[in-house]
Amino acid sequence: MNIDFYYTMVFAFVISIIMGPVVIRIIKKYKMGQQVRDDGPKSHLKKTGTPTMGGVIFLFSFLITFLFFIPKTLEVFLILLVMLGNGAIGMLDDLTKFARRRSLGLKARNKLLGQGIMVIVLFLILWATGHSTIVEIPFGGPSFNLGIFYPFLMLFIVIGASNAVNLTDGLDGLAAGTANISLLAYLFIALSLGMADIAFFCAAMVGACFGFLIFNFHPAKIFMGDVGSLSLGAALGTIAILTKTEILFVIIGGIFVIETLSVIIQVISYQAIGRRVFKMSPLHHHFELSGWSEWKVVAVFWGAAFILSFFALFSMGA
C-alpha cells in the first residue's frame, strides 16, 4: 500500500483523537445524553445520559482530512454527498430525541423519504455519467443487466445499509468497529480496482472511526448516535455501488445483514405465531440476554466481520 494512504489514515486518527474530548465536553455541557429504550436490556439503563451524537467526531475529522489528502473527484463527492446527507438526517433525529427526552426521534417515513431523495440524486448523476447497471454475482457467477430496475437496487443497498448500521449500533463499539472492518476491506478492494480516490476516502474514514473507537470502547464515553450510524452505513452502501460490488457487499457487511434479518424474523414470527425466535432483537441483544458479556458479544461480532471481509477479499483476489 502506498505510504500516502498510511499518512491519510494516521492524520484522520490524530484529528479524531483531538476532537473527541472537545465534542464530549460540548455534549455534556448541553446535556445531550442518550435516551435508552424502555424495552431494551435492563443492564443498559445505566447508560442513560451518556453523551451521544459522537458521529460528529469522525465526520468532522474526515472532512478536515479530506481538505488535505483526498482527491476531489466526482466519485468522492458523491460518497460525501450521501454520507453527509444521511448524517444530517441522523443529527436531526438525535436532536429530536433530545428535545422530546425520549428514545424515538423522527418518524420512519420522514427519514426514509430524505434518504430516498438522496439515492435518486445519486442515481441521476451516475446515469448521466454512464455508470453500468450490470450486476455481477461473486465467485464467478453470471452477470445481469438490471437496466431500469438498477435504481431500486441502489435504494435497497444505500437505505438498507444505513439503517442496518443503525440497528447494529446497540453495544459499545459494535457498529463503529464492524463498519471500520468493512471500510478497511473496501480500501483494499478500491486499490485492487485502481480506484485510488475511493481508497483514500476509505483510509480517511478508517483512521477517523478508529479514533472515535478510543472513546466508544466499553464502557463508552460517547455514543455515535444516528448522525454516525446513518452516515456510516450510507457511505458503505455508496462505495459498494461505485466499486460495482453490490452483491459482494452482502458478505462484507454480513454482520449488518444478520442483525437486520434477526429483527425481520422476530417481527414476522411474533405476528404469525405469537412467539419470538430470539430473546430480543437485534441479535446482539439475544446474546446479551443469554449471559454473554457486552465485550464478548462485540469481540465475537468483530471477529465474524473480519472473517467475512477476508473471505470477500479472497474471492476478488484483492
C-alpha positions as CSV (number, residue, x, y, z in Angstrom):
1,M,0.0,0.0,0.0
2,N,1.3,3.5,-0.9
3,I,2.6,5.3,2.2
4,D,0.3,8.2,1.4
5,F,-2.6,6.0,2.5
6,Y,-1.0,5.5,5.8
7,Y,-0.4,9.2,6.2
8,T,-4.1,9.8,5.4
9,M,-5.2,7.2,8.0
10,V,-2.9,8.5,10.7
11,F,-3.8,12.1,10.1
12,A,-7.5,11.3,10.4
13,F,-6.9,9.2,13.5
14,V,-5.0,12.0,15.2
15,I,-7.6,14.7,14.4
16,S,-10.3,12.3,15.8
17,I,-8.4,11.8,19.0
18,I,-8.0,15.6,19.4
19,M,-11.7,16.2,18.7
20,G,-13.1,13.5,20.9
21,P,-12.6,15.2,24.3
22,V,-13.8,18.5,22.8
23,V,-17.0,17.1,21.5
24,I,-17.7,15.1,24.7
25,R,-17.3,18.3,26.7
26,I,-19.7,20.2,24.5
27,I,-22.3,17.4,24.5
28,K,-22.1,17.2,28.3
29,K,-22.4,20.9,28.6
30,Y,-25.7,20.9,26.8
31,K,-26.8,17.7,28.5
32,M,-27.5,15.8,25.2
33,G,-27.4,12.4,26.7
34,Q,-28.6,9.0,25.4
35,Q,-32.2,8.2,25.9
36,V,-32.2,4.4,26.5
37,R,-35.2,2.3,25.2
38,D,-37.5,1.2,28.0
39,D,-37.9,-2.2,26.3
40,G,-34.2,-2.8,25.9
41,P,-31.9,-4.9,28.2
42,K,-32.2,-3.6,31.8
43,S,-28.4,-3.5,32.1
44,H,-28.4,-0.7,29.5
45,L,-30.4,1.6,31.8
46,K,-27.2,2.7,33.5
47,K,-26.1,4.2,30.1
48,T,-28.8,6.8,30.2
49,G,-27.3,10.2,30.0
50,T,-24.1,9.1,28.2
51,P,-23.2,11.7,25.6
52,T,-24.4,10.9,22.2
53,M,-24.1,12.3,18.6
54,G,-20.4,11.2,18.7
55,G,-20.6,10.6,15.0
56,V,-19.7,14.2,14.5
57,I,-16.2,13.3,15.8
58,F,-15.3,11.1,12.8
59,L,-17.3,13.1,10.3
60,F,-15.5,16.3,11.1
61,S,-12.2,14.5,11.4
62,F,-12.9,13.1,7.9
63,L,-13.8,16.5,6.5
64,I,-10.5,18.0,7.8
65,T,-8.6,15.1,6.3
66,F,-10.5,15.5,3.0
67,L,-9.2,19.0,2.6
68,F,-5.6,17.9,2.7
69,F,-5.3,14.4,1.4
70,I,-8.2,13.1,-0.5
71,P,-8.6,13.6,-4.3
72,K,-11.5,15.8,-5.2
73,T,-13.1,13.5,-7.8
74,L,-16.8,13.1,-8.7
75,E,-16.9,9.7,-7.0
76,V,-15.5,11.1,-3.8
77,F,-18.0,13.9,-3.8
78,L,-20.9,11.5,-4.5
79,I,-19.9,9.4,-1.4
80,L,-19.5,12.6,0.6
81,L,-22.9,13.9,-0.5
82,V,-24.8,10.7,0.5
83,M,-22.8,10.3,3.7
84,L,-23.3,13.9,4.9
85,G,-26.9,13.9,3.8
86,N,-27.7,10.9,5.9
87,G,-25.6,12.3,8.7
88,A,-27.8,15.4,8.6
89,I,-30.9,13.3,8.8
90,G,-29.3,11.4,11.7
91,M,-28.4,14.6,13.5
92,L,-32.0,15.9,13.2
93,D,-33.2,12.6,14.5
94,D,-30.8,12.8,17.5
95,L,-31.8,16.4,18.2
96,T,-35.5,15.4,18.1
97,K,-34.8,12.7,20.7
98,F,-33.0,15.2,22.9
99,A,-35.8,17.8,22.5
100,R,-38.5,15.2,23.3
101,R,-36.5,13.5,26.0
102,R,-37.3,10.0,24.6
103,S,-35.6,7.3,22.5
104,L,-37.8,7.9,19.5
105,G,-36.9,10.7,17.1
106,L,-38.1,11.4,13.5
107,K,-40.9,9.3,12.1
108,A,-39.6,6.5,10.0
109,R,-41.3,7.7,6.8
110,N,-39.7,11.1,7.1
111,K,-36.2,9.5,7.4
112,L,-36.9,7.2,4.5
113,L,-38.1,10.0,2.3
114,G,-35.0,12.0,2.9
115,Q,-32.7,9.0,2.3
116,G,-34.7,8.1,-0.8
117,I,-34.3,11.6,-2.3
118,M,-30.5,11.4,-1.9
119,V,-30.3,8.0,-3.6
120,I,-32.4,9.3,-6.5
121,V,-30.0,12.2,-6.9
122,L,-27.1,9.8,-6.8
123,F,-28.7,7.6,-9.5
124,L,-29.4,10.5,-11.8
125,I,-25.8,11.7,-11.6
126,L,-24.4,8.2,-12.1
127,W,-26.8,7.6,-15.0
128,A,-25.7,10.8,-16.7
129,T,-22.1,9.7,-16.4
130,G,-22.7,6.3,-17.8
131,H,-22.5,4.2,-14.7
132,S,-23.0,0.5,-15.5
133,T,-26.3,-1.2,-14.5
134,I,-24.7,-4.6,-14.8
135,V,-24.6,-6.5,-11.5
136,E,-22.0,-9.3,-11.1
137,I,-22.6,-12.4,-8.9
138,P,-19.5,-13.1,-6.9
139,F,-17.4,-16.3,-7.1
140,G,-17.5,-16.5,-10.9
141,G,-21.3,-16.3,-11.1
142,P,-23.3,-14.8,-14.0
143,S,-23.8,-11.1,-14.7
144,F,-27.2,-9.4,-15.0
145,N,-28.1,-6.1,-16.6
146,L,-30.8,-4.7,-14.3
147,G,-31.5,-1.7,-16.6
148,I,-34.4,0.4,-15.3
149,F,-34.5,-1.8,-12.1
150,Y,-31.0,-0.7,-11.1
151,P,-32.1,2.4,-9.1
152,F,-34.3,0.1,-7.0
153,L,-31.2,-1.9,-6.1
154,M,-29.4,1.3,-5.2
155,L,-32.3,2.3,-2.9
156,F,-32.2,-1.1,-1.3
157,I,-28.4,-1.0,-0.8
158,V,-27.9,2.6,0.5
159,I,-31.0,2.8,2.6
160,G,-30.7,-0.8,3.8
161,A,-27.0,-0.3,4.8
162,S,-27.7,3.0,6.5
163,N,-30.5,1.6,8.7
164,A,-28.7,-1.8,9.2
165,V,-25.7,0.0,10.8
166,N,-28.2,2.0,12.9
167,L,-29.7,-1.3,14.1
168,T,-26.3,-2.7,14.9
169,D,-25.4,0.4,17.0
170,G,-26.6,-1.1,20.3
171,L,-23.5,-2.0,22.1
172,D,-20.3,-0.1,22.9
173,G,-18.0,-0.2,19.9
174,L,-20.1,-2.7,17.9
175,A,-21.3,-0.6,15.0
176,A,-18.1,1.5,14.7
177,G,-15.8,-1.4,14.9
178,T,-17.7,-3.5,12.4
179,A,-18.1,-0.7,10.0
180,N,-14.4,0.0,10.2
181,I,-13.6,-3.5,9.2
182,S,-15.9,-3.2,6.2
183,L,-14.2,0.1,5.3
184,L,-10.8,-1.5,5.6
185,A,-12.0,-4.2,3.2
186,Y,-13.2,-1.6,0.7
187,L,-9.8,0.2,1.0
188,F,-8.1,-2.9,-0.4
189,I,-10.9,-3.5,-3.0
190,A,-10.6,0.0,-4.3
191,L,-6.9,-0.4,-4.6
192,S,-7.2,-3.6,-6.5
193,L,-9.6,-1.9,-8.9
194,G,-7.3,1.0,-9.4
195,M,-9.8,3.4,-7.7
196,A,-7.2,5.4,-5.6
197,D,-9.7,8.2,-4.9
198,I,-12.1,5.8,-3.1
199,A,-9.2,4.1,-1.4
200,F,-8.1,7.5,0.1
201,F,-11.7,8.0,1.2
202,C,-11.8,4.7,3.0
203,A,-8.3,5.3,4.5
204,A,-9.5,8.6,6.0
205,M,-12.7,7.0,7.3
206,V,-10.8,4.1,8.9
207,G,-8.5,6.5,10.7
208,A,-11.3,8.8,11.8
209,C,-13.5,5.9,13.0
210,F,-10.7,4.2,14.8
211,G,-10.0,7.4,16.7
212,F,-13.7,7.6,17.6
213,L,-13.5,4.0,18.9
214,I,-11.0,5.1,21.5
215,F,-13.9,6.9,23.2
216,N,-16.5,4.4,22.2
217,F,-14.9,1.3,23.6
218,H,-16.7,-0.3,26.6
219,P,-17.5,1.5,28.8
220,A,-18.3,4.1,26.2
221,K,-17.6,7.7,27.0
222,I,-19.8,8.7,24.0
223,F,-22.2,7.0,21.6
224,M,-22.2,7.7,17.8
225,G,-25.9,8.4,17.6
226,D,-27.9,8.3,14.4
227,V,-25.7,11.1,13.0
228,G,-22.9,8.5,13.0
229,S,-24.7,5.2,12.2
230,L,-26.8,6.5,9.3
231,S,-23.8,8.3,7.7
232,L,-21.5,5.3,8.1
233,G,-24.0,2.9,6.5
234,A,-24.8,5.2,3.7
235,A,-21.1,5.7,2.9
236,L,-20.6,1.9,2.8
237,G,-23.6,1.4,0.5
238,T,-22.5,4.1,-1.9
239,I,-18.9,2.7,-2.0
240,A,-20.4,-0.7,-2.9
241,I,-22.3,0.8,-5.8
242,L,-19.3,2.8,-7.1
243,T,-17.0,-0.2,-6.9
244,K,-19.6,-2.4,-8.6
245,T,-19.6,-4.9,-5.6
246,E,-23.3,-4.6,-4.9
247,I,-23.8,-8.3,-4.3
248,L,-20.4,-8.8,-2.6
249,F,-21.5,-6.1,-0.1
250,V,-23.9,-8.7,1.4
251,I,-20.8,-10.6,2.6
252,I,-18.6,-7.6,3.5
253,G,-21.5,-6.2,5.5
254,G,-22.6,-9.6,6.6
255,I,-23.0,-8.6,10.3
256,F,-25.3,-5.8,9.4
257,V,-27.3,-8.1,7.2
258,I,-27.6,-10.7,10.0
259,E,-28.6,-8.1,12.6
260,T,-31.4,-6.7,10.2
261,L,-32.6,-10.2,9.4
262,S,-32.9,-11.0,13.1
263,V,-35.3,-8.1,13.5
264,I,-37.3,-9.1,10.5
265,I,-37.5,-12.7,11.7
266,Q,-38.5,-11.6,15.2
267,V,-41.4,-9.4,13.9
268,I,-42.7,-12.0,11.4
269,S,-42.5,-14.8,13.9
270,Y,-44.4,-12.8,16.6
271,Q,-47.1,-11.6,14.2
272,A,-47.5,-15.0,12.6
273,I,-47.5,-17.4,15.5
274,G,-47.3,-15.1,18.6
275,R,-43.8,-16.4,19.6
276,R,-40.4,-14.8,19.4
277,V,-37.4,-16.7,17.9
278,F,-34.9,-14.6,19.8
279,K,-34.9,-13.4,23.4
280,M,-34.6,-9.9,22.0
281,S,-33.7,-8.4,18.7
282,P,-31.4,-7.2,17.1
283,L,-29.3,-10.3,17.5
284,H,-26.6,-8.8,19.8
285,H,-29.3,-8.3,22.5
286,H,-30.2,-12.0,22.2
287,F,-26.6,-13.0,23.2
288,E,-26.5,-10.4,25.9
289,L,-29.7,-11.9,27.5
290,S,-28.1,-15.4,27.0
291,G,-25.4,-14.4,29.5
292,W,-22.7,-13.1,27.3
293,S,-20.9,-10.0,28.5
294,E,-21.2,-6.9,26.3
295,W,-17.5,-7.1,25.4
296,K,-17.7,-10.8,24.4
297,V,-20.6,-10.1,22.1
298,V,-18.7,-7.2,20.4
299,A,-15.5,-9.2,20.1
300,V,-17.3,-12.2,18.5
301,F,-19.1,-10.0,16.1
302,W,-15.9,-8.2,15.2
303,G,-14.2,-11.5,14.6
304,A,-17.1,-12.6,12.3
305,A,-17.0,-9.3,10.4
306,F,-13.2,-9.8,9.9
307,I,-13.7,-13.3,8.6
308,L,-16.5,-12.3,6.2
309,S,-14.4,-9.4,4.9
310,F,-11.4,-11.5,4.4
311,F,-13.5,-14.1,2.6
312,A,-14.8,-11.4,0.3
313,L,-11.3,-10.0,-0.4
314,F,-10.1,-13.6,-1.2
315,S,-12.9,-14.1,-3.7
316,M,-11.8,-11.0,-5.5
317,G,-8.1,-11.7,-5.3
318,A,-7.7,-8.2,-3.6
